[in-house]
Amino acid sequence: MHTNITRGQALNLLKKYNQEPFHLLHALTVEAVMRYLAVQLGYADEAEFWGLCGLLHDIDFEKFPQEHCKKAPELLAEIKAEPELIRAICSHGYGITVNVKPEHEMEKVLFATDELTGLIGAAAKMRPSKSTQDMEISSLKKKFKDKKFAAGCSRDIIKQGAEMLGWPLEELFEKTLSAMRETEKAVQTEAEELTK
């Protein structure tokens, strides 16, 4: 899975339709997690594709929340996104807003980690360090079980994503948390630049 879109084109499109600092940070976080996991899972040569799917996965969410994953193909066409890239992005709304089922491992990873990065990010904010660096899996599990915490992050989608991948929930937690730890500083630095 490859794309001819440059990261610069993707970032410009993202900024055109997303101004909220929270949404920009989320896009950069999911991009970083996807790039990291592409390498970890043996798809290093597809890391750019994985990353750009992560960066653009919520392209339509801020301006068109009611049409999430339905409006995306139209917006992505502005930068001549390949059908594979559009399909992968739309598949993260499977069973929520669209019926595009994640088939490729990359699509399943995007589906599973999108919500989980939100939960981990919210949990990190509650820590004295405000960071994932010192977060333990045990504390993440507690937050996951507490339905009142970050209630907007669907536990069912996270579980469904782990099942799609054939991973125990704990493995999904470990891989996603490792990815966020490794990329946290770079992501925060870029997010600050984007929102200046």
Residue pairs with C-beta under 8 A, 6 or more apart in sequence:
1 46
1 49
1 50
1 84
1 88
1 104
1 106
2 46
2 48
2 49
3 48
3 49
3 52
3 81
3 82
3 84
3 85
4 80
4 82
5 52
5 79
5 80
5 81
5 82
5 85
7 48
7 51
7 52
7 55
9 79
10 52
10 55
10 56
10 79
11 55
11 194
12 79
13 56
13 59
13 75
13 76
13 78
13 79
14 24
14 27
14 55
14 56
14 59
15 24
15 194
17 59
17 60
17 62
17 63
17 75
18 24
18 27
18 58
18 59
18 61
18 62
18 63
19 62
20 62
21 191
21 195
23 58
23 61
23 62
24 191
24 194
24 195
25 121
25 187
25 188
25 191
26 58
26 117
26 118
26 121
27 54
27 55
27 56
27 57
27 58
28 55
28 187
28 190
28 191
28 194
29 117
29 121
29 180
29 183
29 187
30 54
30 55
30 57
30 58
30 110
30 113
30 114
30 117
31 51
31 52
31 54
31 55
32 51
32 54
32 179
32 180
32 183
32 186
32 187
33 54
33 113
33 117
33 176
33 179
33 180
33 183
34 50
34 51
34 53
34 54
34 106
34 109
34 110
34 113
35 47
35 48
35 50
35 51
35 54
35 183
36 178
36 179
36 182
36 183
37 50
37 109
37 113
37 175
37 176
37 179
38 44
38 46
38 47
38 49
38 50
38 51
38 106
39 47
40 175
40 179
41 105
41 109
43 50
43 105
43 106
46 106
49 84
49 85
49 88
49 106
50 106
50 109
50 110
52 85
53 85
53 88
53 89
53 106
53 110
54 110
56 72
56 76
56 81
56 85
56 89
57 89
57 92
57 110
57 114
58 68
59 72
59 75
59 76
59 89
60 67
60 68
60 69
60 70
60 71
60 72
60 75
61 68
64 70
64 71
67 97
68 93
68 96
68 97
69 89
69 90
69 92
69 93
69 96
69 97
69 98
69 100
70 90
70 97
70 98
72 86
72 89
72 90
73 86
73 90
76 85
76 86
76 89
77 86
87 100
87 107
88 104
88 106
88 107
88 110
89 110
90 98
90 100
91 98
91 100
91 101
91 102
91 103
91 107
91 110
91 111
92 102
92 107
92 110
92 111
92 114
93 100
94 100
94 101
94 102
94 111
95 160
96 157
102 108
102 110
102 111
102 164
105 165
108 161
108 164
108 165
109 161
109 165
111 157
111 160
111 161
111 164
112 157
112 158
112 160
112 161
112 162
112 164
112 165
112 172
112 176
113 161
113 172
113 176
113 179
114 157
115 153
115 154
115 157
115 158
115 161
116 153
116 158
116 161
116 172
116 173
116 176
117 176
117 180
118 150
118 152
118 153
119 140
119 143
119 144
119 150
119 153
119 158
120 132
120 135
120 140
120 176
120 177
120 180
121 180
122 143
122 149
122 150
122 153
123 135
123 139
123 140
123 143
123 149
123 150
124 130
124 131
124 132
124 135
124 180
127 134
127 135
131 184
132 177
132 180
132 181
132 184
133 181
133 184
135 177
135 181
137 170
137 173
137 174
137 177
140 173
140 177
141 170
141 173
143 149
143 150
144 155
144 158
144 169
144 173
147 155
158 169
158 172
159 169
161 172
162 168
162 169
162 171
162 172
165 172
167 175
